Amino acid sequence: MLPETTLDQARDLLAALEAQSLTLATAESCTGGLIAAALTAIAGSSSVVMAGFVTYSNDAKMRMVGVGADTLAAHGAVSEPVAREMAEGALRAAQVDIALSCTGIAGPGGATPGKPVGLVFIGCARRGGATAVERHVFPGDRTAVRAATVAAALRLAQG
């Protein structure tokens, strides 16, 4: 369950996007759809949220949002280039104005040298604009990392 403050963030983001007639999609890995769930928990979100891609596997990242096999091979799924390609691919695939992406290690397992539990990359692609990617290392257990990722993604989309 997401904290009420996160749902308030989602409500604020939706209102801001709706006021500008902008649409949004998500491409999520470590959150498994929680960003889209936070947004669609708000009544009327269908005027803004067009699609959500849960791309948990590398194959899904490639097939659904066009992440390059070479990018995955060179950088690994949990990386800035993959978060960037996920956001840009969701933007294209859903034909929206803004796309959010996330890829990370929510734990408790999965850490590798240089990639600790809690490492998350969040991307935000905007039609006709630059794609921003943030790197975070969130503390806490799997639930905390996933919740922090949702909150950070919503903040990033607010621009």
DSSP file (Angstrom, degrees, kcal/mol; ACC not computed):
  #  RESIDUE AA STRUCTURE BP1 BP2  ACC     N-H-->O    O-->H-N    N-H-->O    O-->H-N    TCO  KAPPA ALPHA  PHI   PSI    X-CA   Y-CA   Z-CA
    1    1 A M              0   0    0      0, 0.0   146,-0.1     0, 0.0     0, 0.0   0.000 360.0 360.0 360.0 138.6    0.0    0.0    0.0
    2    2 A L        -     0   0    0      1,-0.1     5,-0.1    32,-0.1   145,-0.0  -0.656 360.0-103.1 -91.2 146.4    1.3    3.4   -0.9
    3    3 A P    >>  -     0   0    0      0, 0.0     4,-1.6     0, 0.0     3,-0.9  -0.266  28.3-115.2 -64.6 153.5    1.3    6.3    1.7
    4    4 A E  H 3> S+     0   0    0      1,-0.3     4,-2.3     2,-0.2     5,-0.2   0.830 115.7  62.1 -58.2 -33.0   -1.4    9.0    1.4
    5    5 A T  H 3> S+     0   0    0      1,-0.2     4,-2.0     2,-0.2    -1,-0.3   0.868 102.6  50.3 -63.2 -34.5    1.3   11.5    0.6
    6    6 A T  H <> S+     0   0    0     -3,-0.9     4,-2.4     2,-0.2    -1,-0.2   0.897 109.3  50.2 -69.4 -39.9    2.2    9.6   -2.5
    7    7 A L  H  X S+     0   0    0     -4,-1.6     4,-2.4     2,-0.2    -2,-0.2   0.861 108.6  53.4 -66.2 -33.7   -1.4    9.5   -3.6
    8    8 A D  H  X S+     0   0    0     -4,-2.3     4,-2.5     2,-0.2    -2,-0.2   0.905 108.2  50.5 -63.6 -41.2   -1.5   13.3   -3.0
    9    9 A Q  H  X S+     0   0    0     -4,-2.0     4,-2.7     2,-0.2    -2,-0.2   0.924 110.4  49.3 -60.1 -44.6    1.5   13.6   -5.3
   10   10 A A  H  X S+     0   0    0     -4,-2.4     4,-2.7     1,-0.2    -2,-0.2   0.914 110.6  50.3 -61.4 -43.7   -0.3   11.5   -7.9
   11   11 A R  H  X S+     0   0    0     -4,-2.4     4,-2.3     2,-0.2    -1,-0.2   0.919 112.1  47.3 -60.2 -45.4   -3.4   13.7   -7.6
   12   12 A D  H  X S+     0   0    0     -4,-2.5     4,-2.3     2,-0.2    -2,-0.2   0.912 112.5  49.0 -64.2 -43.7   -1.3   16.8   -8.0
   13   13 A L  H  X S+     0   0    0     -4,-2.7     4,-2.7     2,-0.2     5,-0.2   0.936 111.2  49.5 -62.5 -46.6    0.6   15.4  -11.0
   14   14 A L  H  X S+     0   0    0     -4,-2.7     4,-2.9     1,-0.2     5,-0.2   0.914 111.1  49.5 -59.2 -43.6   -2.7   14.3  -12.7
   15   15 A A  H  X S+     0   0    0     -4,-2.3     4,-2.2    -5,-0.2    -1,-0.2   0.915 112.1  48.2 -62.7 -42.3   -4.3   17.8  -12.2
   16   16 A A  H  X S+     0   0    0     -4,-2.3     4,-0.9     2,-0.2    -2,-0.2   0.919 115.0  44.5 -64.8 -43.5   -1.2   19.5  -13.6
   17   17 A L  H ><>S+     0   0    0     -4,-2.7     5,-2.8     1,-0.2     3,-0.5   0.908 112.8  50.9 -68.4 -41.4   -1.0   17.3  -16.6
   18   18 A E  H ><5S+     0   0    0     -4,-2.9     3,-1.4    -5,-0.2    -1,-0.2   0.895 105.2  56.7 -63.0 -39.2   -4.8   17.5  -17.3
   19   19 A A  H 3<5S+     0   0    0     -4,-2.2    -1,-0.2     1,-0.3    -2,-0.2   0.782 113.4  41.3 -62.2 -26.4   -4.7   21.3  -17.1
   20   20 A Q  T <<5S-     0   0    0     -4,-0.9    -1,-0.3    -3,-0.5    -2,-0.2   0.332 112.8-119.4-101.2   5.5   -2.1   21.2  -19.9
   21   21 A S  T < 5 +     0   0    0     -3,-1.4     2,-0.3    -4,-0.3    -3,-0.2   0.883  62.0 152.4  56.1  41.9   -3.9   18.5  -21.8
   22   22 A L      < -     0   0    0     -5,-2.8     2,-0.3    -6,-0.1    -1,-0.2  -0.778  33.5-148.1-104.1 148.2   -0.9   16.2  -21.5
   23   23 A T        -     0   0    0     -2,-0.3    75,-1.8    26,-0.0    74,-0.7  -0.766  11.4-159.0-113.9 160.9   -0.9   12.4  -21.5
   24   24 A L  E     -ab  49  98A   0     24,-2.7    26,-3.0    -2,-0.3    27,-0.9  -0.971  11.5-176.8-142.4 149.5    1.4    9.9  -19.7
   25   25 A A  E     -ab  51  99A   0     73,-1.7    75,-2.3    -2,-0.3     2,-0.3  -0.938  15.7-142.3-137.3 162.5    2.6    6.3  -19.8
   26   26 A T  E     -ab  52 100A   0     25,-1.5    27,-2.9    -2,-0.3     2,-0.4  -0.930  10.0-165.5-125.5 152.2    4.8    4.3  -17.6
   27   27 A A  E     -ab  53 101A   0     73,-2.4    75,-1.6    -2,-0.3     2,-0.4  -0.924  27.7-179.5-132.6 107.9    7.4    1.6  -18.2
   28   28 A E  E     +ab  54 102A   0     25,-3.2    27,-2.6    -2,-0.4    75,-0.1  -0.873  24.8 158.9-120.4 140.9    8.2   -0.1  -14.9
   29   29 A S  S >  S+     0   0    0     73,-1.3     3,-1.5    -2,-0.4    74,-0.2   0.603  80.7  30.2-115.3 -78.0   10.5   -2.9  -13.8
   30   30 A C  T 3  S+     0   0    0      1,-0.3    73,-0.1    72,-0.2   116,-0.1   0.701 122.2  50.9 -64.3 -20.2   11.3   -2.9  -10.0
   31   31 A T  T >  S-     0   0    0     71,-0.2     3,-1.1   118,-0.1    -1,-0.3   0.597  93.5-144.6 -92.1 -12.3    7.9   -1.3   -9.1
   32   32 A G  T <  S-     0   0    0     -3,-1.5    22,-0.1     1,-0.3    -2,-0.1   0.768  74.5 -38.9  57.3  28.5    5.9   -3.9  -11.0
   33   33 A G  T 3> S+     0   0    0     20,-0.2     4,-2.4    22,-0.0    -1,-0.3   0.494 100.4 128.1 103.3   4.9    3.3   -1.3  -12.0
   34   34 A L  H <> S+     0   0    0     -3,-1.1     4,-2.5     2,-0.2     5,-0.2   0.820  71.9  55.5 -66.8 -30.2    3.0    0.7   -8.7
   35   35 A I  H  > S+     0   0    0      2,-0.2     4,-2.0     1,-0.2    -1,-0.2   0.961 112.3  42.6 -65.1 -48.8    3.6    4.1  -10.5
   36   36 A A  H  > S+     0   0    0      1,-0.2     4,-2.9     2,-0.2    -2,-0.2   0.887 113.3  54.0 -62.1 -38.3    0.6    3.4  -12.8
   37   37 A A  H  X S+     0   0    0     -4,-2.4     4,-0.9     2,-0.2    -1,-0.2   0.904 107.2  50.3 -63.8 -41.3   -1.3    2.0   -9.8
   38   38 A A  H  < S+     0   0    0     -4,-2.5     3,-0.3     1,-0.2     4,-0.3   0.915 115.0  43.9 -62.4 -42.4   -0.8    5.2   -7.8
   39   39 A L  H >< S+     0   0    0     -4,-2.0     3,-1.3     1,-0.2    -2,-0.2   0.916 114.0  48.1 -69.9 -43.0   -1.9    7.3  -10.7
   40   40 A T  H 3< S+     0   0    0     -4,-2.9    -1,-0.2     1,-0.3    -2,-0.2   0.545  93.5  76.5 -80.7  -4.3   -4.9    5.2  -11.6
   41   41 A A  T 3< S+     0   0    0     -4,-0.9     2,-0.5    -3,-0.3    -1,-0.3   0.658  82.8  84.5 -70.6 -15.4   -6.0    5.1   -7.9
   42   42 A I  S X  S-     0   0    0     -3,-1.3     3,-1.7    -4,-0.3     2,-0.0  -0.777  90.8-116.7 -93.2 125.5   -7.3    8.6   -8.6
   43   43 A A  T 3  S+     0   0    0     -2,-0.5    -2,-0.1     1,-0.3    -1,-0.0  -0.333 100.1  25.0 -59.1 137.4  -10.7    9.0  -10.1
   44   44 A G  T >  S+     0   0    0     -4,-0.1     3,-1.7     1,-0.0    -1,-0.3   0.452  79.1 128.4  87.7   1.5  -10.6   10.6  -13.6
   45   45 A S  G X>  +     0   0    0     -3,-1.7     4,-3.0     1,-0.3     3,-2.1   0.698  53.6  80.7 -63.8 -18.0   -7.0    9.5  -14.2
   46   46 A S  G 34 S+     0   0    0      1,-0.3    -1,-0.3     2,-0.2    -3,-0.1   0.666  80.2  66.3 -66.6 -13.8   -8.0    8.1  -17.6
   47   47 A S  G <4 S+     0   0    0     -3,-1.7    -1,-0.3     1,-0.1    -2,-0.2   0.674 119.8  20.1 -76.8 -14.9   -7.9   11.5  -19.1
   48   48 A V  T <4 S+     0   0    0     -3,-2.1   -24,-2.7    -4,-0.2     2,-0.6   0.738 109.8  73.1-116.9 -48.4   -4.1   11.5  -18.5
   49   49 A V  E  <  +a   24   0A   0     -4,-3.0   -24,-0.2   -26,-0.2    -1,-0.2  -0.629  47.0 165.6 -82.8 118.2   -2.9    7.9  -18.1
   50   50 A M  E     -     0   0A   0    -26,-3.0     2,-0.3    -2,-0.6   -25,-0.2   0.768  59.0  -5.9-101.6 -32.5   -2.9    6.1  -21.4
   51   51 A A  E     -a   25   0A   0    -27,-0.9   -25,-1.5     2,-0.0     2,-0.4  -0.995  45.9-155.3-162.1 156.1   -0.7    3.0  -20.8
   52   52 A G  E     -a   26   0A   0     -2,-0.3     2,-0.5   -27,-0.2   -25,-0.2  -0.974  10.5-161.7-140.0 127.0    1.5    1.2  -18.4
   53   53 A F  E     -a   27   0A   0    -27,-2.9   -25,-3.2    -2,-0.4     2,-0.9  -0.934   5.0-159.3-108.8 122.2    4.1   -1.3  -19.3
   54   54 A V  E     +a   28   0A   0     -2,-0.5     2,-0.6   -27,-0.2     3,-0.2  -0.887  16.8 175.5 -98.3 106.2    5.5   -3.7  -16.7
   55   55 A T        +     0   0    0    -27,-2.6     6,-0.1    -2,-0.9   -25,-0.1  -0.624  15.2 152.3-114.0  70.1    8.8   -4.8  -18.2
   56   56 A Y        +     0   0    0     -2,-0.6     2,-0.2   -27,-0.1    -1,-0.2   0.858  59.2  55.7 -71.6 -37.4   10.2   -7.0  -15.5
   57   57 A S  S  > S-     0   0    0     -3,-0.2     4,-2.1     1,-0.1     5,-0.1  -0.584  86.2-120.0 -95.6 159.7   12.3   -9.2  -17.7
   58   58 A N  H  > S+     0   0    0      1,-0.2     4,-2.2     2,-0.2     5,-0.2   0.890 115.7  56.6 -61.3 -38.7   15.0   -8.1  -20.2
   59   59 A D  H  > S+     0   0    0      1,-0.2     4,-3.0     2,-0.2     5,-0.2   0.918 107.2  47.8 -60.2 -43.3   13.0   -9.7  -22.9
   60   60 A A  H  >>S+     0   0    0      1,-0.2     4,-2.7     2,-0.2     5,-0.7   0.891 108.4  54.9 -64.9 -39.2    9.9   -7.6  -22.0
   61   61 A K  H  X5S+     0   0    0     -4,-2.1     6,-2.2     1,-0.2     4,-1.0   0.911 114.4  41.1 -58.9 -41.8   12.1   -4.4  -22.0
   62   62 A M  H  X5S+     0   0    0     -4,-2.2     4,-1.0     4,-0.3    -2,-0.2   0.950 121.8  38.8 -71.7 -49.7   13.2   -5.2  -25.5
   63   63 A R  H  <5S+     0   0    0     -4,-3.0    -2,-0.2    -5,-0.2    -3,-0.2   0.905 123.2  36.0 -70.6 -43.1    9.9   -6.3  -26.9
   64   64 A M  H  <5S+     0   0    0     -4,-2.7    -3,-0.2    -5,-0.2    -1,-0.1   0.866 135.0  14.6 -85.4 -37.4    7.5   -3.9  -25.3
   65   65 A V  H  <<S-     0   0    0     -4,-1.0    -3,-0.2    -5,-0.7    -2,-0.2   0.294 100.5-111.6-126.8  10.7    9.5   -0.6  -25.1
   66   66 A G     <  +     0   0    0     -4,-1.0    -4,-0.3    -6,-0.2     2,-0.2   0.732  46.4 171.8  75.0  24.3   12.4   -1.2  -27.5
   67   67 A V        -     0   0    0     -6,-2.2    -1,-0.2    -7,-0.1     2,-0.2  -0.502  39.1-112.2 -65.0 135.2   15.4   -1.3  -25.1
   68   68 A G     >  -     0   0    0     -2,-0.2     4,-2.2     1,-0.1     5,-0.2  -0.459   7.0-138.4 -74.1 138.5   18.4   -2.4  -27.2
   69   69 A A  H  > S+     0   0    0      1,-0.2     4,-2.5     2,-0.2     5,-0.2   0.870 108.5  54.9 -59.3 -36.5   19.9   -5.8  -26.5
   70   70 A D  H  > S+     0   0    0      2,-0.2     4,-2.2     1,-0.2    -1,-0.2   0.865 105.9  51.4 -66.2 -35.9   23.3   -4.1  -26.9
   71   71 A T  H  >>S+     0   0    0      2,-0.2     4,-2.5     1,-0.2     5,-0.5   0.934 111.7  46.6 -65.4 -46.5   22.4   -1.6  -24.2
   72   72 A L  H  X5S+     0   0    0     -4,-2.2     4,-2.0     1,-0.2    -2,-0.2   0.908 114.0  48.3 -61.7 -42.3   21.4   -4.4  -21.8
   73   73 A A  H  <5S+     0   0    0     -4,-2.5    -1,-0.2     1,-0.2    -2,-0.2   0.890 117.1  41.5 -66.0 -39.3   24.5   -6.3  -22.6
   74   74 A A  H  <5S+     0   0    0     -4,-2.2    -2,-0.2    -5,-0.2    -1,-0.2   0.845 133.8  14.6 -78.1 -34.6   26.8   -3.3  -22.1
   75   75 A H  H  <5S-     0   0    0     -4,-2.5    -3,-0.2    -5,-0.2    -2,-0.2   0.617  98.0-122.1-119.8 -17.8   25.2   -1.7  -19.0
   76   76 A G     << -     0   0    0     -4,-2.0     6,-0.3    -5,-0.5    -3,-0.1   0.017  38.6 -76.5  83.8 160.4   22.9   -4.3  -17.4
   77   77 A A  S    S+     0   0    0      1,-0.2     2,-1.3     5,-0.1    -1,-0.1   0.831 123.4  64.3 -63.8 -33.6   19.1   -3.8  -16.8
   78   78 A V  S    S+     0   0    0     -3,-0.1     2,-0.3    -6,-0.1    -1,-0.2  -0.715  85.2 103.9 -95.7  88.8   19.7   -1.6  -13.8
   79   79 A S  S  > S-     0   0    0     -2,-1.3     4,-2.2     1,-0.1     5,-0.2  -0.986  79.6-107.9-160.6 160.5   21.4    1.4  -15.4
   80   80 A E  H  > S+     0   0    0     -2,-0.3     4,-2.4     1,-0.2     5,-0.2   0.918 116.0  52.8 -61.9 -45.9   20.9    4.9  -16.6
   81   81 A P  H  > S+     0   0    0      0, 0.0     4,-2.5     0, 0.0    -1,-0.2   0.885 110.2  48.2 -61.9 -35.7   20.9    4.0  -20.3
   82   82 A V  H  > S+     0   0    0     -6,-0.3     4,-2.6     2,-0.2    -2,-0.2   0.923 110.7  50.0 -70.1 -42.9   18.2    1.3  -19.8
   83   83 A A  H  X S+     0   0    0     -4,-2.2     4,-2.2     2,-0.2    -1,-0.2   0.906 112.4  49.4 -59.1 -40.4   16.0    3.7  -17.8
   84   84 A R  H  X S+     0   0    0     -4,-2.4     4,-2.6     2,-0.2     5,-0.2   0.945 112.7  45.4 -62.9 -49.8   16.4    6.3  -20.6
   85   85 A E  H  X S+     0   0    0     -4,-2.5     4,-2.4     1,-0.2    -2,-0.2   0.850 111.2  54.0 -66.2 -33.6   15.5    3.8  -23.3
   86   86 A M  H  X S+     0   0    0     -4,-2.6     4,-2.4     2,-0.2    -1,-0.2   0.943 111.8  44.1 -63.6 -46.9   12.6    2.5  -21.3
   87   87 A A  H  X S+     0   0    0     -4,-2.2     4,-2.1     1,-0.2    -2,-0.2   0.935 116.8  45.3 -64.3 -46.3   11.1    6.0  -20.9
   88   88 A E  H  X S+     0   0    0     -4,-2.6     4,-1.9     1,-0.2    -1,-0.2   0.868 113.3  50.9 -66.7 -35.5   11.8    6.9  -24.6
   89   89 A G  H  X S+     0   0    0     -4,-2.4     4,-3.1    -5,-0.2    -1,-0.2   0.889 109.9  48.9 -68.6 -39.4   10.4    3.6  -25.8
   90   90 A A  H  X S+     0   0    0     -4,-2.4     4,-2.5     2,-0.2     5,-0.3   0.878 108.1  55.6 -66.3 -37.2    7.2    4.0  -23.7
   91   91 A L  H  X>S+     0   0    0     -4,-2.1     5,-1.3    -5,-0.2     4,-0.8   0.932 115.1  38.6 -58.5 -46.8    6.8    7.5  -25.1
   92   92 A R  H  <5S+     0   0    0     -4,-1.9     3,-0.3     2,-0.2    -2,-0.2   0.942 116.9  49.1 -68.9 -49.0    6.9    6.1  -28.6
   93   93 A A  H  <5S+     0   0    0     -4,-3.1    -2,-0.2     1,-0.2    -3,-0.2   0.875 120.9  34.5 -63.6 -39.2    4.9    3.0  -28.0
   94   94 A A  H  <5S-     0   0    0     -4,-2.5    -1,-0.2    -5,-0.2    -2,-0.2   0.563  99.2-134.3 -92.9  -8.9    2.0    4.7  -26.2
   95   95 A Q  T  <5 +     0   0    0     -4,-0.8     2,-0.2    -5,-0.3    -3,-0.2   0.951  55.2 143.4  52.8  55.3    2.2    7.9  -28.2
   96   96 A V      < -     0   0    0     -5,-1.3   -72,-0.2    -6,-0.2    -1,-0.2  -0.568  61.7-118.8-115.6 178.3    2.0   10.1  -25.2
   97   97 A D  S    S+     0   0    0    -74,-0.7    30,-3.0     1,-0.3     2,-0.4   0.789  95.8  23.5 -88.6 -32.3    3.5   13.4  -24.1
   98   98 A I  E     -bC  24 126A   0    -75,-1.8   -73,-1.7    28,-0.2     2,-0.4  -0.995  63.0-171.2-138.0 139.3    5.4   12.1  -21.0
   99   99 A A  E     -bC  25 125A   0     26,-2.4    26,-2.7    -2,-0.4     2,-0.4  -0.998   6.7-158.1-134.3 134.7    6.7    8.7  -20.0
  100  100 A L  E     -bC  26 124A   0    -75,-2.3   -73,-2.4    -2,-0.4     2,-0.3  -0.847  13.6-178.8-105.6 143.2    8.1    7.6  -16.7
  101  101 A S  E     -bC  27 123A   0     22,-2.4    22,-2.0    -2,-0.4     2,-0.3  -0.957   7.3-174.4-136.5 158.6   10.4    4.6  -16.3
  102  102 A C  E     +bC  28 122A   0    -75,-1.6   -73,-1.3    -2,-0.3     2,-0.3  -0.976   6.9 172.2-151.9 144.1   12.1    2.8  -13.5
  103  103 A T  E     + C   0 121A   0     18,-1.9    18,-2.8    -2,-0.3     2,-0.3  -0.967  27.3 118.4-148.4 132.8   14.6    0.0  -13.2
  104  104 A G  E     - C   0 120A   0     -2,-0.3     2,-0.6    16,-0.2    16,-0.2  -0.951  61.3 -81.0-171.8-172.3   16.3   -1.1  -10.0
  105  105 A I        +     0   0    0     14,-2.4    13,-3.5    -2,-0.3    14,-0.2  -0.910  33.4 175.1-118.2 100.4   17.1   -3.6   -7.3
  106  106 A A        +     0   0    0     -2,-0.6    39,-0.3    11,-0.2    40,-0.2   0.714  42.9 163.4 -80.6 -21.1   14.3   -3.6   -4.7
  107  107 A G  S    S+     0   0    0      2,-0.5    -1,-0.2     1,-0.1     3,-0.1  -0.226  77.4 172.6  87.9-179.7   15.9   -6.5   -2.8
  108  108 A P  S    S+     0   0    0      0, 0.0     3,-0.2     0, 0.0     9,-0.1  -0.959 107.0  14.3 -77.8 -19.7   16.3   -8.3   -0.6
  109  109 A G  S    S+     0   0    0      1,-0.1    -2,-0.5     8,-0.0     0, 0.0  -0.321  89.3  77.1 -97.7-174.4   18.5  -10.1   -3.1
  110  110 A G        +     0   0    0      1,-0.3    -1,-0.1    -2,-0.1     2,-0.0   0.285  55.8 139.8  99.3  -9.2   19.9   -9.1   -6.5
  111  111 A A        -     0   0    0     -3,-0.2    -1,-0.3    -6,-0.0     6,-0.0  -0.360  25.4-178.5 -68.2 147.8   22.7   -6.9   -5.5
  112  112 A T  B >   -E  115   0B   0      3,-2.2     3,-2.6    -2,-0.0     2,-0.1  -0.883  46.2 -64.3-135.0 167.3   26.0   -7.1   -7.4
  113  113 A P  T 3  S+     0   0    0      0, 0.0     0, 0.0     0, 0.0     0, 0.0  -0.357 127.7   9.2 -55.8 125.8   29.3   -5.3   -7.0
  114  114 A G  T 3  S+     0   0    0     -2,-0.1    -3,-0.0     1,-0.0     0, 0.0   0.317 119.1  79.9  85.0  -8.6   28.6   -1.7   -7.7
  115  115 A K  B <   -E  112   0B   0     -3,-2.6    -3,-2.2   -11,-0.0     3,-0.1  -0.756  66.1-174.6-132.2  86.3   24.9   -2.2   -7.7
  116  116 A P    >   -     0   0    0      0, 0.0     3,-1.9     0, 0.0   -11,-0.3  -0.274  39.1 -82.9 -78.3 163.5   23.5   -2.4   -4.2
  117  117 A V  T 3  S+     0   0    0      1,-0.2   -11,-0.2    -9,-0.1     3,-0.1  -0.450 120.2  37.3 -57.9 136.0   20.0   -3.2   -3.0
  118  118 A G  T 3  S+     0   0    0    -13,-3.5    20,-2.6     1,-0.3     2,-0.4   0.251  80.0 135.9  99.5 -11.3   18.1    0.1   -3.3
  119  119 A L  E <   + D   0 137A   0     -3,-1.9   -14,-2.4    18,-0.3     2,-0.4  -0.581  28.0 168.9 -71.9 124.2   19.8    1.3   -6.5
  120  120 A V  E     -CD 104 136A   0     16,-2.8    16,-2.7    -2,-0.4     2,-0.5  -1.000  26.5-156.3-140.0 138.3   17.1    2.6   -8.8
  121  121 A F  E     -CD 103 135A   0    -18,-2.8   -18,-1.9    -2,-0.4     2,-0.5  -0.970  14.2-166.4-111.9 129.9   17.2    4.6  -12.0
  122  122 A I  E     -CD 102 134A   0     12,-2.4    12,-2.8    -2,-0.5     2,-0.3  -0.967   4.1-164.9-119.9 129.4   14.1    6.7  -12.8
  123  123 A G  E     -CD 101 133A   0    -22,-2.0   -22,-2.4    -2,-0.5     2,-0.4  -0.851  11.3-170.4-115.2 150.0   13.6    8.2  -16.3
  124  124 A C  E     -CD 100 132A   0      8,-2.6     8,-2.4    -2,-0.3     2,-0.4  -0.911   8.5-171.1-139.3 111.3   11.2   10.8  -17.6
  125  125 A A  E     -C   99   0A   0    -26,-2.7   -26,-2.4    -2,-0.4     2,-0.4  -0.835   3.8-163.0-102.7 138.9   10.9   11.4  -21.3
  126  126 A R  E >   -C   98   0A   0      4,-0.4     3,-2.7    -2,-0.4   -28,-0.2  -0.981  29.9-106.7-124.0 132.0    9.0   14.3  -22.7
  127  127 A R  T 3  S+     0   0    0    -30,-3.0     3,-0.1    -2,-0.4   -30,-0.1  -0.344 107.5   4.6 -56.0 125.3    7.8   14.6  -26.3
  128  128 A G  T 3  S+     0   0    0      1,-0.3    -1,-0.3    -2,-0.1     2,-0.2   0.559 122.8  83.8  75.9   8.3   10.0   17.1  -28.1
  129  129 A G  S <  S-     0   0    0     -3,-2.7    -1,-0.3     1,-0.1    -3,-0.2  -0.702  84.8 -74.5-132.0-176.3   12.2   17.5  -25.0
  130  130 A A        -     0   0    0     -2,-0.2     2,-0.5    -3,-0.1    -4,-0.4  -0.422  40.7-121.5 -78.6 155.2   15.2   16.0  -23.2
  131  131 A T        -     0   0    0     -6,-0.2     2,-0.4    -2,-0.1    -6,-0.2  -0.880  24.6-154.1 -98.0 125.8   15.0   12.8  -21.2
  132  132 A A  E     -D  124   0A   0     -8,-2.4    -8,-2.6    -2,-0.5     2,-0.4  -0.803   9.6-171.2 -98.8 140.7   16.0   13.1  -17.6
  133  133 A V  E     -D  123   0A   0     -2,-0.4     2,-0.4   -10,-0.2   -10,-0.2  -0.997   3.1-163.4-132.4 130.7   17.3   10.2  -15.6
  134  134 A E  E     -D  122   0A   0    -12,-2.8   -12,-2.4    -2,-0.4     2,-0.5  -0.885   8.5-147.3-112.0 143.9   17.9   10.2  -11.9
  135  135 A R  E     +D  121   0A   0     -2,-0.4     2,-0.3   -14,-0.2   -14,-0.2  -0.934  24.1 173.4-108.4 131.5   20.0    7.7   -9.9
  136  136 A H  E     -D  120   0A   0    -16,-2.7   -16,-2.8    -2,-0.5     2,-0.4  -0.959  28.6-157.6-132.9 151.9   18.9    6.9   -6.3
  137  137 A V  E     -D  119   0A   0     -2,-0.3   -18,-0.3   -18,-0.2   -19,-0.1  -0.897  26.3-163.1-125.4 102.4   20.0    4.5   -3.6
  138  138 A F        -     0   0    0    -20,-2.6     7,-0.1    -2,-0.4     2,-0.1  -0.646   9.6-133.3 -88.6 138.7   16.9    4.1   -1.4
  139  139 A P        +     0   0    0      0, 0.0     9,-0.1     0, 0.0     2,-0.1  -0.401  58.6  43.3 -82.8 164.9   17.2    2.7    2.1
  140  140 A G  S    S-     0   0    0     -2,-0.1    -2,-0.0     4,-0.1     2,-0.0  -0.412  87.6 -40.5 103.8-173.9   15.0    0.1    3.6
  141  141 A D  S  > S-     0   0    0     -2,-0.1     4,-2.7   -34,-0.0     5,-0.2  -0.113  71.2 -80.6 -82.9-176.7   13.3   -3.2    2.6
  142  142 A R  H  > S+     0   0    0      1,-0.2     4,-2.4     2,-0.2     5,-0.2   0.888 130.1  50.0 -54.7 -45.1   11.7   -4.1   -0.7
  143  143 A T  H  > S+     0   0    0      1,-0.2     4,-2.4     2,-0.2    -1,-0.2   0.913 112.1  47.7 -62.6 -43.3    8.5   -2.3    0.2
  144  144 A A  H  > S+     0   0    0      2,-0.2     4,-2.6     1,-0.2    -2,-0.2   0.903 111.5  49.9 -65.8 -42.1   10.3    0.9    1.2
  145  145 A V  H  X S+     0   0    0     -4,-2.7     4,-2.0   -39,-0.3    -2,-0.2   0.922 113.0  46.6 -63.5 -44.1   12.4    0.9   -1.9
  146  146 A R  H  X S+     0   0    0     -4,-2.4     4,-2.0    -5,-0.2    -2,-0.2   0.917 113.4  47.9 -66.0 -42.7    9.4    0.4   -4.2
  147  147 A A  H  X S+     0   0    0     -4,-2.4     4,-2.2     1,-0.2    -2,-0.2   0.906 111.8  50.0 -64.7 -41.3    7.4    3.1   -2.4
  148  148 A A  H  X S+     0   0    0     -4,-2.6     4,-2.4     1,-0.2    -1,-0.2   0.862 108.3  54.2 -65.0 -35.2   10.3    5.6   -2.5
  149  149 A T  H  X S+     0   0    0     -4,-2.0     4,-2.5    -5,-0.2    -2,-0.2   0.923 107.7  49.3 -64.1 -44.8   10.7    4.9   -6.2
  150  150 A V  H  X S+     0   0    0     -4,-2.0     4,-2.4     2,-0.2    -2,-0.2   0.950 112.5  47.5 -59.3 -49.4    7.1    5.7   -6.9
  151  151 A A  H  X S+     0   0    0     -4,-2.2     4,-2.0     1,-0.2    -2,-0.2   0.905 113.3  47.9 -60.3 -43.0    7.3    9.0   -4.9
  152  152 A A  H  X S+     0   0    0     -4,-2.4     4,-2.4     2,-0.2    -1,-0.2   0.878 110.5  51.8 -67.1 -37.4   10.6   10.0   -6.7
  153  153 A A  H  X S+     0   0    0     -4,-2.5     4,-2.2     2,-0.2    -2,-0.2   0.918 109.1  49.5 -65.3 -43.0    9.1    9.2  -10.2
  154  154 A L  H  X S+     0   0    0     -4,-2.4     4,-1.2     1,-0.2    -1,-0.2   0.897 111.5  49.8 -63.5 -39.0    6.0   11.3   -9.5
  155  155 A R  H  X S+     0   0    0     -4,-2.0     4,-0.6    -5,-0.2     3,-0.4   0.919 109.4  51.7 -63.2 -43.6    8.3   14.2   -8.4
  156  156 A L  H >< S+     0   0    0     -4,-2.4     3,-1.2     1,-0.2    -2,-0.2   0.893 106.9  53.0 -61.5 -40.1   10.4   13.8  -11.5
  157  157 A A  H 3< S+     0   0    0     -4,-2.2    -1,-0.2     1,-0.3    -2,-0.2   0.795  97.2  65.7 -67.0 -27.6    7.3   14.0  -13.7
  158  158 A Q  H 3<        0   0    0     -4,-1.2    -1,-0.3    -3,-0.4    -2,-0.2   0.733 360.0 360.0 -66.8 -19.7    6.3   17.3  -12.0
  159  159 A G    <<        0   0    0     -3,-1.2    -3,-0.1    -4,-0.6    -1,-0.1   0.460 360.0 360.0  74.8 360.0    9.4   18.7  -13.6
